[in-house]
């Protein structure tokens, strides 16, 4: 094989390798884009669920404060009643 034949086959091999490499990288790029699209969709769903959860917490939070205030009132009333009316002993007196 002379130098021209070797150069031809090396050029042809390089061109084929370049084509295969291009095709392979294109496949990887398509898979990466698909994965990134899935991640973006997942992020949107998570953000949406977080917003819904936040709205639910905002709805419940004032109710929790009202319940806490109501409990404090009940505790003070119970303490008042227990101080004014000591508990009756269950033992019978002779």
Protein Blocks (a to p, Z undefined) as FASTA:
>chain_A
ZZklmmmmmmmmmmmmmmmmmmmmmmmmmmmmmmmmmmmmmmmmmmmmmmmmmmmmmmmm
mmmmmmmmmmmmmmmmmmmmmmmmccddfbdcZZ
